Amino acid sequence: MPLEFPSPHEIDRLIGSSAYRDSRHPQSASTHNIVTNWFAARYGADRCIDEQPFTSGDFGNVQNARQNHIVSRAFSGKTLLVGEGNFSFTASLVFDHHAIPMSITSTIHESSRDISDDAKTNVRKLSRVGVTVLDNVDATNLDRTFHHQKFDTIIFQFPNAGSREPNRGHNPNYVLVRGFLRSAVEHLRQDGEIIITVVNSSYYDGRFRMDEAAEYAGIKNFYAIPFSPGDFPSYSHVNTNDEDSALKEHQSFETWILQP
């Protein structure tokens, strides 16, 4: 007789239970397995955590989702997102593309007290399904928050230093990305990737100087691929200092894949 597939109500109960929230609980491992396997089946991952294949059926076409490199990486282990702003990119990964929530950590630099109402709504939704959401995380000093933790993928969408004043003679966005890359490489697992999305234009190339920043961080293998905002329907990018969104101002974008 096949095992009964848990209801959403039962999964909600398990996520709120001490067995799920306390790793010392004697049923912690089995509870996490149930919840993770439920999300894998319900939202379209191609394997449960015990590596037993299943048929996706009505739960979505994973292969179509994985045609996007960022989505594919979100299914490839632990994912860290920094500088998330309103958390809508994380929300798109989870609710549009059905990445497994428990594998994702989503962070912002500012305090949770200072975020928008839309961001607070996304935080509630993401936290409820199991995403780890953190504030006061400095993308250029990940050690301070994550110590020895490592991730398979680290993502920074449209980094913006929020300043136009030169920093020691360099564009502040170049300094930001350079510092982020140096910090991120220390928190990648073997075969991990760093992903940065920026506007595709000569002006922005000059601001970020991605190749120089990568070399500064000791990254030898890096390349850019097109980024299409339409692949992420729930994503509503907001810029630093309440500037207009880059997605509204520009038409062409690129995602840099950096592999130390």
MOFENUR-V453614 format. One record per pair of residues at least 12 apart in sequence whose C-alpha atoms are under 10 Angstrom apart, sorted by sequence separation. I is the first residue (numbers start at 1). J is the second residue. D is the distance in Angstrom with one decimal. If there is no record, write none. Layout:
i->I j->J d->D
i->I j->J d->D
This chain:
i->19 j->31 d->6.4
i->20 j->32 d->6.1
i->36 j->48 d->7.4
i->37 j->49 d->6.4
i->41 j->53 d->9.9
i->44 j->56 d->6.0
i->160 j->172 d->8.4
i->161 j->173 d->5.2
i->198 j->210 d->9.8
i->210 j->222 d->9.1
i->211 j->223 d->8.8
i->235 j->247 d->9.9
i->236 j->248 d->9.8
i->18 j->31 d->9.8
i->19 j->32 d->8.3
i->20 j->33 d->9.7
i->36 j->49 d->7.1
i->37 j->50 d->8.4
i->41 j->54 d->7.7
i->43 j->56 d->8.7
i->44 j->57 d->8.8
i->62 j->75 d->9.9
i->160 j->173 d->6.0
i->161 j->174 d->8.7
i->181 j->194 d->7.8
i->210 j->223 d->9.6
i->17 j->31 d->9.1
i->20 j->34 d->9.9
i->34 j->48 d->9.6
i->40 j->54 d->9.6
i->41 j->55 d->8.4
i->42 j->56 d->8.3
i->44 j->58 d->8.8
i->45 j->59 d->8.8
i->46 j->60 d->9.9
i->90 j->104 d->8.3
i->159 j->173 d->7.3
i->160 j->174 d->9.4
i->161 j->175 d->8.4
i->180 j->194 d->9.8
i->181 j->195 d->9.8
i->196 j->210 d->9.4
i->210 j->224 d->9.8
i->20 j->35 d->8.7
i->33 j->48 d->8.6
i->34 j->49 d->9.5
i->41 j->56 d->6.7
i->42 j->57 d->9.7
i->43 j->58 d->9.5
i->44 j->59 d->5.3
i->45 j->60 d->8.7
i->46 j->61 d->9.3
i->90 j->105 d->8.9
i->91 j->106 d->9.7
i->159 j->174 d->9.6
i->161 j->176 d->6.2
i->181 j->196 d->9.7
i->15 j->31 d->8.5
i->33 j->49 d->7.1
i->40 j->56 d->9.3
i->41 j->57 d->9.2
i->42 j->58 d->8.6
i->43 j->59 d->5.7
i->44 j->60 d->5.2
i->45 j->61 d->9.0
i->46 j->62 d->6.8
i->74 j->90 d->10.0
i->90 j->106 d->6.8
i->160 j->176 d->7.7
i->161 j->177 d->8.9
i->14 j->31 d->7.0
i->15 j->32 d->8.5
i->32 j->49 d->9.9
i->33 j->50 d->8.2
i->41 j->58 d->9.6
i->42 j->59 d->5.5
i->43 j->60 d->6.8
i->44 j->61 d->6.7
i->45 j->62 d->6.4
i->46 j->63 d->8.9
i->89 j->106 d->9.5
i->90 j->107 d->9.5
i->106 j->123 d->9.3
i->139 j->156 d->8.6
i->159 j->176 d->7.7
i->160 j->177 d->8.8
i->14 j->32 d->8.7
i->41 j->59 d->6.8
i->42 j->60 d->8.4
i->43 j->61 d->9.5
i->44 j->62 d->5.7
i->45 j->63 d->9.5
i->75 j->93 d->9.7
i->159 j->177 d->7.3
i->229 j->247 d->7.5
i->40 j->59 d->9.3
i->41 j->60 d->9.3
i->43 j->62 d->8.9
i->44 j->63 d->9.4
i->74 j->93 d->7.5
i->87 j->106 d->7.4
i->177 j->196 d->8.8
i->228 j->247 d->9.8
i->11 j->31 d->9.6
i->14 j->34 d->8.8
i->15 j->35 d->7.4
i->45 j->65 d->10.0
i->74 j->94 d->9.2
i->79 j->99 d->9.9
i->87 j->107 d->8.1
i->106 j->126 d->9.1
i->115 j->135 d->9.7
i->139 j->159 d->9.7
i->14 j->35 d->7.4
i->44 j->65 d->9.3
i->71 j->92 d->9.7
i->79 j->100 d->10.0
i->85 j->106 d->9.9
i->86 j->107 d->9.9
i->87 j->108 d->8.3
i->105 j->126 d->10.0
i->106 j->127 d->9.9
i->112 j->133 d->9.9
i->156 j->177 d->9.2
i->159 j->180 d->9.6
i->71 j->93 d->6.7
i->75 j->97 d->9.8
i->78 j->100 d->9.6
i->79 j->101 d->9.7
i->84 j->106 d->6.9
i->85 j->107 d->8.3
i->86 j->108 d->8.5
i->104 j->126 d->9.7
i->112 j->134 d->8.3
i->113 j->135 d->9.3
i->229 j->251 d->9.5
i->11 j->34 d->8.3
i->12 j->35 d->9.0
i->70 j->93 d->8.8
i->71 j->94 d->9.6
i->74 j->97 d->9.3
i->75 j->98 d->9.1
i->76 j->99 d->9.6
i->77 j->100 d->9.3
i->78 j->101 d->9.9
i->79 j->102 d->9.6
i->80 j->103 d->8.7
i->81 j->104 d->7.8
i->82 j->105 d->8.7
i->83 j->106 d->8.4
i->84 j->107 d->5.9
i->85 j->108 d->6.0
i->111 j->134 d->9.0
i->112 j->135 d->5.8
i->228 j->251 d->9.2
i->229 j->252 d->9.6
i->11 j->35 d->6.3
i->74 j->98 d->9.4
i->75 j->99 d->6.0
i->78 j->102 d->8.5
i->79 j->103 d->6.2
i->80 j->104 d->6.0
i->81 j->105 d->6.3
i->82 j->106 d->6.3
i->83 j->107 d->6.2
i->84 j->108 d->5.2
i->85 j->109 d->8.2
i->102 j->126 d->9.8
i->110 j->134 d->9.7
i->111 j->135 d->5.4
i->112 j->136 d->7.9
i->156 j->180 d->8.9
i->200 j->224 d->9.6
i->228 j->252 d->8.1
i->229 j->253 d->8.5
i->10 j->35 d->9.5
i->11 j->36 d->9.7
i->72 j->97 d->9.6
i->74 j->99 d->6.1
i->75 j->100 d->7.2
i->78 j->103 d->4.8
i->79 j->104 d->4.9
i->80 j->105 d->4.8
i->81 j->106 d->4.7
i->82 j->107 d->4.9
i->83 j->108 d->4.6
i->84 j->109 d->8.2
i->85 j->110 d->8.5
i->101 j->126 d->7.6
i->102 j->127 d->9.6
i->105 j->130 d->9.5
i->106 j->131 d->7.3
i->107 j->132 d->8.4
i->108 j->133 d->8.4
i->109 j->134 d->8.8
i->110 j->135 d->6.1
i->111 j->136 d->5.4
i->156 j->181 d->10.0
i->194 j->219 d->10.0
i->200 j->225 d->10.0
i->227 j->252 d->7.7
i->228 j->253 d->7.0
i->71 j->97 d->7.0
i->73 j->99 d->9.5
i->74 j->100 d->8.1
i->77 j->103 d->6.5
i->78 j->104 d->6.0
i->79 j->105 d->6.2
i->80 j->106 d->5.9
i->81 j->107 d->6.0
i->82 j->108 d->5.9
i->83 j->109 d->5.9
i->84 j->110 d->9.9
i->101 j->127 d->8.7
i->104 j->130 d->8.4
i->105 j->131 d->6.0
i->106 j->132 d->6.2
i->107 j->133 d->5.8
i->108 j->134 d->6.6
i->109 j->135 d->6.0
i->110 j->136 d->5.1
i->111 j->137 d->8.8
i->198 j->224 d->9.9
i->200 j->226 d->8.5
i->226 j->252 d->7.9
i->227 j->253 d->5.2
i->228 j->254 d->8.2
i->11 j->38 d->7.8
i->71 j->98 d->9.1
i->72 j->99 d->9.0
i->74 j->101 d->9.7
i->76 j->103 d->9.1
i->77 j->104 d->8.7
i->78 j->105 d->7.9
i->79 j->106 d->8.3
i->80 j->107 d->7.7
i->81 j->108 d->8.4
i->82 j->109 d->7.7
i->83 j->110 d->8.7
i->101 j->128 d->9.5
i->102 j->129 d->7.9
i->103 j->130 d->8.5
i->104 j->131 d->5.5
i->105 j->132 d->4.6
i->106 j->133 d->5.0
i->107 j->134 d->4.7
i->108 j->135 d->4.9
i->109 j->136 d->4.6
i->110 j->137 d->7.5
i->154 j->181 d->9.7
i->195 j->222 d->9.7
i->197 j->224 d->8.9
i->199 j->226 d->10.0
i->200 j->227 d->9.1
i->226 j->253 d->6.1
i->227 j->254 d->4.8
i->228 j->255 d->9.3
i->6 j->34 d->8.6
i->11 j->39 d->9.1
i->47 j->75 d->10.0
i->65 j->93 d->10.0
i->71 j->99 d->7.6
i->75 j->103 d->8.4
i->87 j->115 d->9.9
i->101 j->129 d->6.3
i->102 j->130 d->5.1
i->103 j->131 d->7.2
i->104 j->132 d->6.4
i->105 j->133 d->5.9
i->106 j->134 d->6.4
i->107 j->135 d->5.6
i->108 j->136 d->6.2
i->109 j->137 d->4.7
i->110 j->138 d->8.7
i->194 j->222 d->9.3
i->196 j->224 d->9.2
i->197 j->225 d->9.3
i->198 j->226 d->9.9
i->199 j->227 d->9.1
i->225 j->253 d->8.7
i->226 j->254 d->4.4
i->227 j->255 d->5.6
i->5 j->34 d->9.8
i->6 j->35 d->9.0
i->46 j->75 d->9.2
i->74 j->103 d->8.2
i->75 j->104 d->9.7
i->86 j->115 d->7.2
i->100 j->129 d->9.2
i->101 j->130 d->5.3
i->102 j->131 d->5.3
i->103 j->132 d->8.4
i->104 j->133 d->8.6
i->105 j->134 d->7.6
i->106 j->135 d->8.7
i->107 j->136 d->7.8
i->108 j->137 d->5.8
i->109 j->138 d->5.5
i->155 j->184 d->9.5
i->181 j->210 d->10.0
i->193 j->222 d->9.6
i->195 j->224 d->9.6
i->197 j->226 d->9.1
i->198 j->227 d->8.7
i->224 j->253 d->9.7
i->225 j->254 d->5.5
i->226 j->255 d->6.0
i->227 j->256 d->9.3
i->8 j->38 d->9.0
i->45 j->75 d->7.3
i->74 j->104 d->7.9
i->85 j->115 d->7.6
i->86 j->116 d->6.9
i->88 j->118 d->8.6
i->95 j->125 d->9.7
i->100 j->130 d->8.6
i->101 j->131 d->4.7
i->102 j->132 d->7.2
i->107 j->137 d->6.3
i->108 j->138 d->7.9
i->109 j->139 d->7.3
i->154 j->184 d->7.1
i->174 j->204 d->9.9
i->178 j->208 d->8.6
i->197 j->227 d->7.3
i->224 j->254 d->6.1
i->225 j->255 d->5.3
i->226 j->256 d->8.8
i->7 j->38 d->9.1
i->8 j->39 d->9.8
i->65 j->96 d->9.2
i->66 j->97 d->8.8
i->85 j->116 d->8.7
i->86 j->117 d->8.7
i->87 j->118 d->8.6
i->88 j->119 d->7.4
i->91 j->122 d->6.8
i->95 j->126 d->9.1
i->100 j->131 d->8.5
i->101 j->132 d->8.1
i->106 j->137 d->9.7
i->107 j->138 d->9.0
i->108 j->139 d->8.6
i->153 j->184 d->9.5
i->154 j->185 d->9.1
i->173 j->204 d->9.4
i->174 j->205 d->9.6
i->177 j->208 d->7.0
i->178 j->209 d->9.2
i->182 j->213 d->8.8
i->186 j->217 d->10.0
i->223 j->254 d->9.8
i->224 j->255 d->5.4
i->225 j->256 d->6.5
i->6 j->38 d->7.3
i->65 j->97 d->6.3
i->86 j->118 d->6.4
i->87 j->119 d->5.8
i->90 j->122 d->8.8
i->91 j->123 d->8.8
i->94 j->126 d->8.0
i->107 j->139 d->8.9
i->174 j->206 d->8.6
i->175 j->207 d->9.5
i->176 j->208 d->8.6
i->177 j->209 d->9.0
i->178 j->210 d->8.2
i->181 j->213 d->7.4
i->182 j->214 d->8.4
i->185 j->217 d->7.6
i->223 j->255 d->8.4
i->224 j->256 d->4.3
i->225 j->257 d->7.8
i->5 j->38 d->7.8
i->64 j->97 d->9.7
i->65 j->98 d->8.9
i->85 j->118 d->10.0
i->86 j->119 d->4.0
i->87 j->120 d->8.6
i->88 j->121 d->9.8
i->89 j->122 d->9.9
i->90 j->123 d->9.7
i->151 j->184 d->9.2
i->154 j->187 d->8.5
i->173 j->206 d->9.8
i->174 j->207 d->6.0
i->175 j->208 d->8.1
i->177 j->210 d->7.7
i->178 j->211 d->9.9
i->180 j->213 d->9.3
i->181 j->214 d->6.9
i->182 j->215 d->9.8
i->184 j->217 d->9.1
i->185 j->218 d->8.5
i->223 j->256 d->5.7
i->224 j->257 d->6.1
i->8 j->42 d->9.6
i->65 j->99 d->9.8
i->85 j->119 d->7.2
i->86 j->120 d->7.7
i->87 j->121 d->9.2
i->88 j->122 d->6.7
i->91 j->125 d->8.2
i->150 j->184 d->9.1
i->151 j->185 d->9.8
i->153 j->187 d->9.3
i->154 j->188 d->7.6
i->173 j->207 d->6.1
i->174 j->208 d->4.3
i->175 j->209 d->9.7
i->178 j->212 d->8.2
i->179 j->213 d->8.3
i->180 j->214 d->10.0
i->181 j->215 d->9.6
i->182 j->216 d->7.7
i->183 j->217 d->8.3
i->185 j->219 d->8.2
i->222 j->256 d->6.9
i->223 j->257 d->5.5
i->224 j->258 d->8.7
i->40 j->75 d->9.8
i->62 j->97 d->8.3
i->84 j->119 d->9.3
i->86 j->121 d->9.0
i->87 j->122 d->6.1
i->88 j->123 d->9.2
i->91 j->126 d->6.8
i->94 j->129 d->9.1
i->140 j->175 d->9.5
i->150 j->185 d->9.3
i->151 j->186 d->9.7
i->152 j->187 d->8.6
i->153 j->188 d->7.0
i->171 j->206 d->8.6
i->172 j->207 d->8.0
i->173 j->208 d->5.7
i->174 j->209 d->6.3
i->178 j->213 d->4.6
i->181 j->216 d->8.6
i->182 j->217 d->4.6
i->222 j->257 d->5.5
i->223 j->258 d->6.8
i->5 j->41 d->9.5
i->61 j->97 d->9.6
i->62 j->98 d->8.9
i->86 j->122 d->7.3
i->87 j->123 d->7.0
i->90 j->126 d->8.1
i->140 j->176 d->7.0
i->150 j->186 d->7.8
i->151 j->187 d->6.1
i->152 j->188 d->5.8
i->153 j->189 d->8.3
i->171 j->207 d->5.9
i->172 j->208 d->8.6
i->173 j->209 d->9.0
i->174 j->210 d->7.6
i->177 j->213 d->6.6
i->178 j->214 d->7.0
i->181 j->217 d->5.8
i->182 j->218 d->7.8
i->221 j->257 d->8.3
i->222 j->258 d->4.3
i->223 j->259 d->9.1
i->5 j->42 d->9.6
i->60 j->97 d->9.1
i->62 j->99 d->10.0
i->86 j->123 d->8.4
i->94 j->131 d->8.8
i->139 j->176 d->8.4
i->140 j->177 d->8.0
i->149 j->186 d->9.2
i->150 j->187 d->4.3
i->151 j->188 d->5.0
i->152 j->189 d->5.4
i->159 j->196 d->7.7
i->170 j->207 d->8.8
i->171 j->208 d->7.6
i->176 j->213 d->9.3
i->177 j->214 d->8.7
i->178 j->215 d->9.0
i->179 j->216 d->9.2
i->180 j->217 d->8.9
i->181 j->218 d->8.9
i->182 j->219 d->9.0
i->221 j->258 d->6.0
i->222 j->259 d->6.1
i->60 j->98 d->8.8
i->88 j->126 d->9.8
i->139 j->177 d->8.9
i->140 j->178 d->8.2
i->141 j->179 d->7.8
i->142 j->180 d->8.3
i->148 j->186 d->8.6
i->149 j->187 d->6.3
i->150 j->188 d->5.1
i->151 j->189 d->5.6
i->152 j->190 d->7.6
i->153 j->191 d->9.2
i->154 j->192 d->8.2
i->155 j->193 d->8.5
i->156 j->194 d->8.1
i->157 j->195 d->7.9
i->158 j->196 d->6.9
i->159 j->197 d->7.7
i->160 j->198 d->9.4
i->170 j->208 d->9.8
i->171 j->209 d->9.3
i->174 j->212 d->8.8
i->175 j->213 d->8.0
i->178 j->216 d->6.9
i->179 j->217 d->8.0
i->181 j->219 d->8.5
i->220 j->258 d->8.1
i->221 j->259 d->5.3
i->222 j->260 d->8.4
i->59 j->98 d->9.5
i->87 j->126 d->8.7
i->140 j->179 d->4.8
i->141 j->180 d->7.3
i->147 j->186 d->9.7
i->148 j->187 d->7.2
i->149 j->188 d->8.5
i->150 j->189 d->5.6
i->151 j->190 d->9.1
i->152 j->191 d->7.4
i->153 j->192 d->5.6
i->154 j->193 d->6.5
i->155 j->194 d->6.0
i->156 j->195 d->6.2
i->157 j->196 d->5.6
i->158 j->197 d->5.2
i->159 j->198 d->7.3
i->174 j->213 d->6.9
i->178 j->217 d->6.7
i->219 j->258 d->6.9
i->220 j->259 d->7.3
i->221 j->260 d->6.4
i->91 j->131 d->9.6
i->139 j->179 d->7.8
i->140 j->180 d->4.1
i->141 j->181 d->9.9
i->142 j->182 d->9.7
i->143 j->183 d->7.4
i->147 j->187 d->8.5
i->149 j->189 d->9.1
i->150 j->190 d->9.3
i->152 j->192 d->4.5
i->153 j->193 d->4.9
i->154 j->194 d->4.9
i->155 j->195 d->4.7
i->156 j->196 d->4.9
i->157 j->197 d->4.9
i->158 j->198 d->4.9
i->177 j->217 d->9.7
i->219 j->259 d->6.5
i->220 j->260 d->6.2
i->90 j->131 d->9.0
i->139 j->180 d->5.4
i->140 j->181 d->7.5
i->141 j->182 d->8.9
i->142 j->183 d->6.0
i->143 j->184 d->9.1
i->146 j->187 d->8.1
i->151 j->192 d->7.1
i->152 j->193 d->6.5
i->153 j->194 d->5.8
i->154 j->195 d->6.2
i->155 j->196 d->6.0
i->156 j->197 d->6.8
i->157 j->198 d->7.1
i->158 j->199 d->7.6
i->218 j->259 d->9.9
i->219 j->260 d->4.5
i->138 j->180 d->8.6
i->139 j->181 d->8.7
i->140 j->182 d->7.5
i->141 j->183 d->5.8
i->142 j->184 d->7.0
i->150 j->192 d->9.2
i->151 j->193 d->8.8
i->152 j->194 d->8.6
i->153 j->195 d->7.4
i->154 j->196 d->8.6
i->155 j->197 d->8.4
i->156 j->198 d->9.3
i->218 j->260 d->7.0
i->90 j->133 d->9.9
i->139 j->182 d->9.9
i->140 j->183 d->5.6
i->141 j->184 d->8.4
i->142 j->185 d->10.0
i->143 j->186 d->8.4
i->151 j->194 d->9.7
i->164 j->207 d->9.9
i->217 j->260 d->8.7
i->139 j->183 d->7.4
i->140 j->184 d->7.8
i->142 j->186 d->8.6
i->143 j->187 d->8.1
i->214 j->258 d->7.6
i->138 j->183 d->9.7
i->139 j->184 d->7.9
i->142 j->187 d->7.8
i->211 j->256 d->9.8
i->214 j->259 d->9.5
i->215 j->260 d->9.8
i->87 j->133 d->9.0
i->105 j->151 d->9.5
i->210 j->256 d->8.2
i->214 j->260 d->8.9
i->104 j->151 d->9.5
i->199 j->246 d->7.2
i->211 j->258 d->9.8
i->103 j->151 d->9.5
i->106 j->154 d->9.9
i->160 j->208 d->9.7
i->198 j->246 d->8.7
i->199 j->247 d->8.5
i->210 j->258 d->9.8
i->103 j->152 d->9.9
i->104 j->153 d->9.7
i->105 j->154 d->9.5
i->106 j->155 d->9.4
i->159 j->208 d->9.3
i->198 j->247 d->9.9
i->201 j->250 d->9.1
i->199 j->249 d->9.6
i->200 j->250 d->8.5
i->201 j->251 d->9.7
i->43 j->94 d->8.6
i->84 j->135 d->9.7
i->199 j->250 d->7.1
i->200 j->251 d->8.4
i->201 j->252 d->7.5
i->43 j->95 d->8.4
i->45 j->97 d->9.5
i->80 j->132 d->9.4
i->81 j->133 d->9.6
i->82 j->134 d->9.5
i->83 j->135 d->9.4
i->199 j->251 d->8.2
i->200 j->252 d->5.3
i->201 j->253 d->8.0
i->43 j->96 d->9.3
i->44 j->97 d->8.2
i->45 j->98 d->7.5
i->82 j->135 d->9.6
i->83 j->136 d->9.8
i->199 j->252 d->6.2
i->200 j->253 d->4.4
i->201 j->254 d->9.2
i->43 j->97 d->7.8
i->44 j->98 d->6.3
i->45 j->99 d->7.3
i->83 j->137 d->8.2
i->198 j->252 d->9.1
i->199 j->253 d->4.4
i->200 j->254 d->5.4
i->43 j->98 d->4.8
i->44 j->99 d->8.0
i->45 j->100 d->7.6
i->82 j->137 d->7.6
i->83 j->138 d->8.3
i->198 j->253 d->5.9
i->199 j->254 d->6.2
i->200 j->255 d->8.8
i->42 j->98 d->8.5
i->43 j->99 d->7.3
i->44 j->100 d->8.9
i->82 j->138 d->8.2
i->83 j->139 d->7.1
i->197 j->253 d->7.1
i->198 j->254 d->5.7
i->199 j->255 d->8.7
i->41 j->98 d->9.8
i->43 j->100 d->7.6
i->82 j->139 d->6.1
i->197 j->254 d->5.7
i->198 j->255 d->6.4
i->40 j->98 d->8.2
i->42 j->100 d->9.8
i->81 j->139 d->9.3
i->82 j->140 d->9.8
i->196 j->254 d->8.4
i->197 j->255 d->4.1
i->198 j->256 d->8.0
i->39 j->98 d->8.1
i->40 j->99 d->8.1
i->41 j->100 d->9.7
i->196 j->255 d->5.6
i->197 j->256 d->6.1
i->39 j->99 d->8.5
i->40 j->100 d->6.3
i->82 j->142 d->9.5
i->195 j->255 d->6.7
i->196 j->256 d->5.1
i->197 j->257 d->8.9
i->39 j->100 d->6.1
i->40 j->101 d->9.4
i->195 j->256 d->5.6
i->196 j->257 d->6.9
i->38 j->100 d->9.5
i->39 j->101 d->7.8
i->194 j->256 d->8.0
i->195 j->257 d->5.0
i->196 j->258 d->8.2
i->37 j->100 d->9.2
i->39 j->102 d->9.0
i->193 j->256 d->9.9
i->194 j->257 d->6.0
i->195 j->258 d->6.3
i->36 j->100 d->7.2
i->193 j->257 d->6.7
i->194 j->258 d->5.0
i->195 j->259 d->9.0
i->35 j->100 d->9.9
i->36 j->101 d->8.4
i->193 j->258 d->5.7
i->194 j->259 d->6.5
i->36 j->102 d->7.1
i->192 j->258 d->8.9
i->193 j->259 d->5.0
i->194 j->260 d->8.4
i->35 j->102 d->8.9
i->36 j->103 d->9.1
i->192 j->259 d->6.6
i->193 j->260 d->7.4
i->89 j->157 d->8.2
i->191 j->259 d->7.3
i->192 j->260 d->7.8
i->190 j->259 d->9.6
i->191 j->260 d->8.0
i->32 j->102 d->9.0
i->80 j->150 d->9.1
i->190 j->260 d->8.9
i->79 j->150 d->9.3
i->80 j->151 d->6.6
i->84 j->155 d->9.3
i->188 j->259 d->9.4
i->78 j->150 d->8.1
i->79 j->151 d->5.8
i->80 j->152 d->8.2
i->81 j->153 d->8.4
i->82 j->154 d->7.6
i->83 j->155 d->8.8
i->84 j->156 d->7.6
i->85 j->157 d->9.5
i->188 j->260 d->8.7
i->78 j->151 d->5.1
i->79 j->152 d->6.0
i->80 j->153 d->6.3
i->81 j->154 d->5.8
i->82 j->155 d->6.3
i->83 j->156 d->6.3
i->84 j->157 d->7.3
i->185 j->258 d->9.5
i->77 j->151 d->7.5
i->78 j->152 d->5.2
i->79 j->153 d->4.8
i->80 j->154 d->4.7
i->81 j->155 d->4.7
i->82 j->156 d->5.4
i->83 j->157 d->7.3
i->84 j->158 d->9.3
i->185 j->259 d->8.7
i->186 j->260 d->9.8
i->76 j->151 d->10.0
i->77 j->152 d->5.6
i->78 j->153 d->6.6
i->79 j->154 d->5.9
i->80 j->155 d->6.2
i->81 j->156 d->6.0
i->82 j->157 d->7.8
i->83 j->158 d->8.5
i->84 j->159 d->9.4
i->185 j->260 d->6.8
i->76 j->152 d->6.9
i->77 j->153 d->7.6
i->78 j->154 d->8.7
i->79 j->155 d->7.6
i->80 j->156 d->8.8
i->81 j->157 d->8.2
i->83 j->159 d->7.1
i->184 j->260 d->9.9
i->75 j->152 d->9.8
i->76 j->153 d->7.9
i->82 j->159 d->9.1
i->83 j->160 d->8.8
i->162 j->239 d->8.4
i->163 j->240 d->9.0
i->181 j->258 d->9.0
i->74 j->152 d->8.8
i->75 j->153 d->9.7
i->161 j->239 d->10.0
i->162 j->240 d->5.4
i->163 j->241 d->8.8
i->73 j->152 d->8.1
i->74 j->153 d->7.3
i->158 j->237 d->8.5
i->160 j->239 d->7.4
i->161 j->240 d->7.5
i->162 j->241 d->6.2
i->181 j->260 d->9.7
i->73 j->153 d->6.6
i->74 j->154 d->9.5
i->157 j->237 d->8.8
i->158 j->238 d->9.4
i->159 j->239 d->8.9
i->160 j->240 d->6.4
i->161 j->241 d->9.5
i->162 j->242 d->9.5
i->73 j->154 d->9.5
i->74 j->155 d->9.6
i->158 j->239 d->8.3
i->159 j->240 d->8.8
i->160 j->241 d->9.4
i->162 j->243 d->9.1
i->73 j->155 d->9.8
i->158 j->240 d->9.8
i->70 j->153 d->9.1
i->70 j->155 d->8.6
i->158 j->245 d->9.8
i->158 j->246 d->8.0
i->158 j->247 d->9.6
i->39 j->129 d->9.0
i->39 j->130 d->10.0
i->35 j->129 d->9.6
i->36 j->130 d->9.4
i->35 j->130 d->9.3
i->158 j->253 d->9.5
i->158 j->254 d->9.8
i->158 j->255 d->9.3
i->82 j->180 d->9.5
i->157 j->255 d->8.6
i->156 j->255 d->9.8
i->156 j->256 d->10.0
i->155 j->256 d->10.0
i->155 j->257 d->9.6
i->80 j->184 d->9.8
i->154 j->258 d->9.9
i->153 j->259 d->9.9
i->80 j->187 d->9.7
i->80 j->188 d->9.8
i->21 j->130 d->10.0
i->79 j->188 d->9.9
i->20 j->130 d->9.9
i->78 j->188 d->9.8
i->78 j->189 d->9.3
i->16 j->128 d->8.7
i->77 j->189 d->9.8
i->15 j->128 d->7.9
i->16 j->129 d->9.9
i->79 j->192 d->9.8
i->81 j->194 d->10.0
i->15 j->129 d->7.6
i->16 j->130 d->9.8
i->78 j->192 d->9.7
i->79 j->193 d->9.8
i->80 j->194 d->9.5
i->81 j->195 d->9.4
i->15 j->130 d->7.3
i->77 j->192 d->9.4
i->79 j->194 d->9.9
i->12 j->128 d->8.1
i->76 j->192 d->9.3
i->12 j->129 d->7.9
i->11 j->129 d->9.1
i->12 j->130 d->9.9
i->118 j->236 d->10.0
i->73 j->192 d->9.3
i->73 j->193 d->8.3
i->73 j->195 d->9.5
i->70 j->195 d->7.8
i->69 j->195 d->9.7
i->70 j->196 d->10.0
i->97 j->231 d->9.2
i->96 j->231 d->9.0
i->97 j->232 d->8.2
i->96 j->232 d->7.0
i->97 j->233 d->9.7
i->95 j->232 d->9.8
i->96 j->233 d->7.1
i->93 j->231 d->9.9
i->95 j->233 d->9.7
i->96 j->234 d->7.0
i->92 j->231 d->9.0
i->93 j->232 d->7.5
i->95 j->234 d->8.1
i->96 j->235 d->9.5
i->89 j->229 d->10.0
i->92 j->232 d->5.7
i->93 j->233 d->9.7
i->94 j->234 d->9.9
i->91 j->232 d->9.2
i->92 j->233 d->6.7
i->93 j->234 d->8.7
i->90 j->232 d->9.7
i->91 j->233 d->9.7
i->92 j->234 d->4.9
i->93 j->235 d->9.0
i->89 j->232 d->7.3
i->91 j->234 d->6.8
i->92 j->235 d->5.9
i->88 j->232 d->9.2
i->89 j->233 d->9.1
i->90 j->234 d->9.0
i->91 j->235 d->7.4
i->92 j->236 d->9.4
i->88 j->233 d->9.5
i->89 j->234 d->7.1
i->90 j->235 d->8.1
i->88 j->234 d->6.2
i->89 j->235 d->4.9
i->87 j->234 d->9.9
i->88 j->235 d->4.8
i->89 j->236 d->7.4
i->87 j->235 d->8.4
i->88 j->236 d->6.1
i->89 j->237 d->7.7
i->86 j->235 d->9.1
i->87 j->236 d->8.9
i->88 j->237 d->7.4
i->86 j->236 d->8.0
i->87 j->237 d->9.0
i->88 j->238 d->9.4
i->85 j->236 d->9.8
i->86 j->237 d->7.6
i->87 j->238 d->9.9
i->85 j->237 d->7.8
i->86 j->238 d->7.2
i->84 j->237 d->9.0
i->85 j->238 d->6.8
i->86 j->239 d->9.8
i->84 j->238 d->9.3
i->85 j->239 d->8.0
i->85 j->240 d->8.2
i->69 j->225 d->8.9
i->69 j->226 d->10.0
i->70 j->227 d->9.3
i->83 j->240 d->9.8
i->68 j->226 d->10.0
i->69 j->227 d->9.4
i->68 j->227 d->8.9
i->68 j->228 d->9.2
i->71 j->231 d->9.3
i->71 j->232 d->9.5
i->68 j->231 d->7.7
i->67 j->231 d->10.0
i->68 j->232 d->9.9
i->65 j->231 d->8.9
i->70 j->255 d->8.8
i->69 j->255 d->9.2
i->70 j->257 d->9.3
i->69 j->257 d->9.2
